[in-house]
Amino acid sequence: SGLSQEAGSVEQLSLHCAEGSLEWLYPTGALRLRLAPRLPPTSAAVKGGSPRHVTACIKPTGTFRGAQLYLEREGVLELLLPEAPRPRARCFSWLPQEKVALFLQATPHPDISRRIAAFRYELRGDWLARPALPAASLGAEGACRPCNDTEILMAICTSDFGECSPGLQRGNGPAGGTGSPDQAGPAWPGLHRELLIRTPLRCGVKPGPGTFLFTGWLHFGEAWLSCAPRYRDFQRIYEGAQRTRQNPCEFPVD
């Protein structure tokens, strides 16, 4: 709460969790949030070791008021969220050796009415190594094109879907949804549960028969589709890469 801060003071905090939320009541002064995540092992299954980039996504609540959020990179400030922003995610990446922080600065108001500056965040490693960054892909032309063989192999290793690592779902039904960027497509029956996956409306994905392998990301609690090859095509691609020892990770093939 800003009620415990002095006007003009800067409170220092560190964000170590890979994801979470922050709620600042009655914003006063500023908060400096150092980004020092203990990253989940999303890239541990991929040969090559530590992530080349770290990516953060910030999503404000619909009631974000009383402050502005800046990205501080090597001492330079860049506005990420103005006061009363649209509730959409903003993503940015940095090299592991770079020093970055979030600077949440209270905006002056003539009254002391209740305001809350609140947002959710996700900190991940090697999002840029995936076929498309989840939030950015919604506005990118490449979001709708089919994945090539290399992207399919990488998607299998980095997918968030499923209950084991690597995480993915195998199921029957359409290889995609028909929702808009802010709506859900149909649910597909997986091996263990029903999974609701979102895709951009403009991609025009239609239902079709067959068995598919669904890969993708969990982004602020929502599943977004990445690559969804037919299972027989995945087997062919994976076994071919296995013969040439070019698999980025190991996966049991039925």
C-alpha positions as CSV (number, residue, x, y, z in Angstrom):
1,S,0.0,0.0,0.0
2,G,1.2,3.5,-0.9
3,L,-0.2,4.7,2.5
4,S,2.9,3.3,4.1
5,Q,5.2,5.3,1.8
6,E,6.4,8.8,1.9
7,A,5.7,11.1,-1.1
8,G,8.7,11.0,-3.5
9,S,10.1,7.8,-2.0
10,V,11.1,4.8,-4.2
11,E,10.4,1.3,-2.8
12,Q,12.7,-1.4,-4.1
13,L,11.3,-4.9,-4.8
14,S,12.5,-8.0,-6.6
15,L,10.4,-10.3,-8.7
16,H,11.9,-13.8,-8.5
17,C,8.8,-15.8,-9.4
18,A,8.3,-16.9,-13.0
19,E,4.8,-15.5,-12.9
20,G,2.6,-13.7,-10.5
21,S,0.7,-10.4,-9.9
22,L,1.2,-7.1,-8.1
23,E,-1.4,-4.9,-6.6
24,W,-0.5,-1.4,-5.4
25,L,-3.2,0.4,-3.4
26,Y,-3.2,4.2,-3.1
27,P,0.0,4.6,-5.2
28,T,2.4,7.1,-3.8
29,G,6.0,7.8,-4.9
30,A,7.3,4.9,-6.9
31,L,8.1,1.2,-6.9
32,R,11.2,-0.2,-8.6
33,L,10.8,-3.9,-9.5
34,R,14.0,-5.7,-10.3
35,L,13.4,-8.6,-12.7
36,A,15.4,-11.6,-11.4
37,P,13.4,-14.6,-12.3
38,R,14.1,-18.2,-11.2
39,L,13.2,-19.4,-14.7
40,P,11.2,-22.7,-15.1
41,P,13.0,-25.4,-17.0
42,T,11.2,-24.7,-20.3
43,S,14.4,-24.9,-22.3
44,A,16.0,-27.7,-20.2
45,A,14.8,-30.3,-22.6
46,V,16.4,-28.4,-25.5
47,K,20.0,-29.0,-26.3
48,G,22.1,-25.9,-25.8
49,G,21.7,-25.1,-22.1
50,S,20.7,-21.7,-20.7
51,P,18.2,-19.4,-22.5
52,R,19.6,-16.8,-25.0
53,H,16.9,-14.3,-24.1
54,V,14.5,-13.7,-21.2
55,T,11.0,-12.4,-22.0
56,A,8.5,-10.7,-19.8
57,C,4.8,-10.1,-20.5
58,I,2.8,-7.6,-18.5
59,K,-1.0,-7.5,-18.5
60,P,-2.8,-4.7,-16.6
61,T,-6.1,-5.2,-14.9
62,G,-9.1,-3.4,-16.2
63,T,-9.1,-1.2,-13.2
64,F,-5.4,-0.1,-13.4
65,R,-5.3,3.5,-12.1
66,G,-3.0,5.8,-10.2
67,A,0.3,5.0,-11.8
68,Q,2.3,4.6,-15.0
69,L,4.6,1.6,-15.7
70,Y,8.0,2.0,-17.3
71,L,10.6,-0.4,-18.5
72,E,14.1,0.5,-17.2
73,R,16.8,-0.9,-19.4
74,E,20.4,0.1,-18.7
75,G,19.2,3.3,-17.0
76,V,16.8,4.4,-19.9
77,L,13.0,4.5,-19.2
78,E,10.4,3.4,-21.8
79,L,6.7,3.8,-21.1
80,L,4.9,0.4,-21.1
81,L,1.6,1.2,-19.5
82,P,0.0,4.7,-19.2
83,E,-2.6,5.4,-16.5
84,A,-5.9,3.6,-17.4
85,P,-4.4,1.4,-20.2
86,R,-6.3,-1.0,-22.3
87,P,-6.1,-4.5,-20.6
88,R,-3.8,-6.0,-23.2
89,A,-0.4,-7.7,-22.7
90,R,2.9,-5.9,-23.4
91,C,5.9,-8.1,-23.9
92,F,9.6,-7.3,-24.1
93,S,12.9,-9.3,-24.1
94,W,16.4,-8.8,-22.9
95,L,19.7,-10.7,-22.8
96,P,20.5,-12.5,-19.5
97,Q,23.5,-10.2,-18.8
98,E,21.4,-7.0,-19.3
99,K,20.1,-5.1,-16.2
100,V,16.3,-4.5,-16.5
101,A,13.7,-3.4,-14.0
102,L,10.1,-2.1,-14.0
103,F,9.5,1.4,-12.7
104,L,6.0,1.9,-11.4
105,Q,5.5,5.7,-10.8
106,A,2.4,7.1,-9.1
107,T,0.6,9.9,-10.9
108,P,-0.4,13.0,-9.0
109,H,-4.1,13.4,-8.1
110,P,-5.8,16.2,-6.2
111,D,-7.9,13.8,-4.1
112,I,-7.1,10.6,-2.2
113,S,-9.8,8.4,-3.7
114,R,-9.1,4.7,-3.8
115,R,-6.9,3.8,-6.8
116,I,-5.2,0.4,-7.5
117,A,-2.3,-0.1,-9.9
118,A,-2.4,-3.9,-10.5
119,F,-1.1,-6.2,-13.2
120,R,-0.1,-9.8,-13.9
121,Y,3.3,-10.8,-15.2
122,E,5.0,-13.7,-16.8
123,L,8.8,-14.2,-17.0
124,R,10.1,-16.9,-19.3
125,G,13.3,-18.0,-21.0
126,D,13.7,-18.5,-24.7
127,W,10.2,-17.4,-25.8
128,L,12.0,-15.9,-28.9
129,A,13.3,-19.4,-29.8
130,R,9.7,-20.5,-30.4
131,P,7.9,-20.1,-33.8
132,A,6.2,-17.0,-32.6
133,L,5.9,-15.0,-29.4
134,P,2.3,-15.5,-28.1
135,A,1.2,-11.9,-27.7
136,A,3.2,-10.6,-30.6
137,S,2.0,-13.4,-32.9
138,L,-1.6,-12.1,-32.7
139,G,-0.6,-9.1,-34.8
140,A,2.0,-10.8,-37.0
141,E,1.4,-12.0,-40.6
142,G,3.4,-15.2,-39.9
143,A,1.0,-16.3,-37.2
144,C,-1.2,-18.2,-39.6
145,R,1.3,-19.9,-41.8
146,P,2.0,-23.7,-41.3
147,C,5.0,-24.6,-39.2
148,N,8.1,-26.0,-41.0
149,D,9.9,-29.1,-39.8
150,T,12.4,-27.2,-37.6
151,E,9.6,-25.2,-35.9
152,I,7.5,-28.4,-35.3
153,L,10.5,-30.1,-33.6
154,M,11.2,-27.0,-31.4
155,A,7.5,-26.6,-30.6
156,I,7.4,-30.2,-29.3
157,C,10.3,-29.4,-26.9
158,T,8.9,-26.1,-25.6
159,S,5.1,-26.6,-25.6
160,D,3.2,-25.9,-22.4
161,F,0.4,-28.3,-23.1
162,G,0.1,-31.7,-21.3
163,E,1.0,-33.1,-17.9
164,C,4.6,-34.1,-18.6
165,S,7.7,-32.6,-20.2
166,P,7.8,-32.1,-23.1
167,G,4.1,-31.0,-22.8
168,L,1.7,-31.5,-25.7
169,Q,-1.7,-32.9,-26.5
170,R,-2.7,-35.5,-29.0
171,G,-6.3,-35.6,-30.0
172,N,-8.9,-35.9,-32.8
173,G,-10.6,-33.0,-34.4
174,P,-9.8,-29.6,-36.0
175,A,-6.2,-28.5,-36.0
176,G,-7.1,-25.0,-34.7
177,G,-9.9,-22.9,-33.5
178,T,-12.3,-20.3,-35.0
179,G,-12.1,-17.6,-32.3
180,S,-11.0,-14.0,-32.6
181,P,-7.9,-12.9,-30.8
182,D,-10.0,-12.3,-27.7
183,Q,-12.4,-15.3,-28.1
184,A,-12.0,-19.0,-27.6
185,G,-12.2,-21.6,-30.3
186,P,-13.7,-25.1,-29.9
187,A,-12.4,-27.6,-27.4
188,W,-10.5,-30.7,-28.5
189,P,-10.5,-34.0,-26.6
190,G,-6.9,-34.8,-25.6
191,L,-5.5,-38.0,-24.1
192,H,-6.3,-37.0,-20.5
193,R,-8.6,-34.0,-20.6
194,E,-10.4,-31.5,-22.7
195,L,-8.3,-28.5,-23.7
196,L,-9.6,-25.2,-24.9
197,I,-7.1,-23.6,-27.3
198,R,-7.3,-20.1,-28.8
199,T,-6.3,-19.0,-32.3
200,P,-6.7,-15.7,-34.2
201,L,-9.9,-15.5,-36.2
202,R,-8.2,-14.2,-39.3
203,C,-6.3,-17.5,-39.7
204,G,-9.5,-19.2,-40.8
205,V,-8.7,-22.5,-39.3
206,K,-11.5,-25.1,-40.1
207,P,-12.4,-28.5,-38.7
208,G,-11.0,-31.5,-40.4
209,P,-10.7,-35.3,-39.7
210,G,-7.6,-36.9,-38.4
211,T,-5.3,-37.2,-35.4
212,F,-3.2,-34.1,-34.6
213,L,-0.5,-33.2,-32.2
214,F,-1.3,-29.9,-30.5
215,T,1.5,-27.7,-29.2
216,G,1.4,-24.2,-27.8
217,W,1.7,-21.8,-24.9
218,L,-0.2,-21.1,-21.7
219,H,-0.3,-17.3,-21.7
220,F,-2.0,-15.6,-18.7
221,G,-4.1,-18.7,-18.1
222,E,-5.1,-19.1,-21.7
223,A,-3.9,-21.8,-24.1
224,W,-2.7,-20.5,-27.5
225,L,-2.0,-22.7,-30.5
226,S,1.5,-23.0,-32.0
227,C,2.1,-25.9,-34.3
228,A,-0.5,-28.7,-34.8
229,P,0.8,-31.2,-37.3
230,R,-1.0,-34.4,-38.2
231,Y,0.4,-37.1,-36.0
232,R,1.7,-39.2,-38.9
233,D,3.6,-36.1,-40.3
234,F,5.1,-35.5,-36.8
235,Q,6.3,-39.2,-36.7
236,R,7.9,-38.8,-40.1
237,I,9.6,-35.5,-39.2
238,Y,10.8,-36.8,-35.7
239,E,12.1,-40.1,-37.0
240,G,14.0,-38.4,-39.8
241,A,15.6,-36.0,-37.4
242,Q,16.4,-38.9,-35.1
243,R,18.3,-40.6,-37.8
244,T,20.4,-37.5,-38.5
245,R,20.8,-36.7,-34.8
246,Q,19.2,-33.3,-35.2
247,N,16.5,-33.6,-32.6
248,P,16.5,-30.7,-30.1
249,C,15.0,-33.1,-27.5
250,E,13.8,-36.7,-27.0
251,F,10.2,-37.6,-27.2
252,P,8.6,-41.1,-27.0
253,V,6.9,-41.9,-30.4
254,D,4.0,-44.5,-30.3
